Amino acid sequence: MTKKRIDVLLHKFVPQHVLLTKEESQKLLQKYRIDVNDLPQMFEKDPVAIAIGAKEGDIVKIVRKSNTTVKFVDYYRYVKKEKV
């Protein structure tokens, strides 16, 4: 019996996730004058991280639709390995 794979990125409750380039990541950190460890974290084994190919050290931009006066809200996550 073959397992059916489900694309988590197509689920209506999963917002758009964008993997930032190294250059975009550096600009983000410089803009806010923060270190990568200051960002909230997501694990490398998170289903969305796996789906977009995020690895430890990457920064993921999450774009969520907003119901207020702005159209979209951007927020970021730092990808790290889960401690076993």
N, C-alpha and C positions, 0 to 999 in steps of 0.2 A: 504494500500500500504506500503510495506516494503522499508526502505531506504537502498540503497546499500552502504556499507562501502568500502572506498578505502584505501589501505595501502600506506601511503605517503612515506614509506621507499623504496618502489619499483620504485618510479619515477626516471627517468634518471638524473634529475637535483638535486636530494637530495643526498649529500655525505653521507658516512658511519658515523654514530653517535654511540659512545661507552660510556656507563655510567661507570665512574670510581668508584672503591671501595673507602671506606674511607681511607684505607692505601695508595692507589695510589694517591688520592687527596692530602694527607699530603706530600707525597714525591714530588709531582709536586710543591706545594707551597714552600717547603723547597729548592728545586732545584733552583727556580727562585727568592727566598727570597721575596715573595710577600704575600699579604693577599688575601683571597678569593674575597673581594670586588674590588680588582685591575683587576680582569678578566672581559672581556666583559660579558654581561648578555643575557639570554634568559628567556622568561616567562614560568611559569609552564603550562600555557594553550596553548603553542606553539604545533602545531600538531605533530611534531617530539618528543617533550618532553613527550607528552601523549602516543605516540606509544611505546617509550622505557621505560616508567614508571618512568621518572625523577621527583623528588620532590624538593621542596625548600631546598637549601643548597647543592644539588648535583653538581658535576662538570661533564660536558660532553665533551669528546674528539671528535673532528670532523676531519675525515681523508678525504682530498680532493685530487684527482689525479691532478698531475701537468703536464703542457706541456713544462716545462723547463728541465734542466739537472737532477733534483731530481724526483723521482717517485711519492712521496706523500708529502703533506704538512699537518702537524698536527696543530690544533689550538683548543682552549678551551673556554667553556662558563660556567658561573655560573648560576644556575637555581634559579629564585626568583619568588615570588608571584607578580602578577600584582595588583597595587593599584587601587581600585575602586573609 
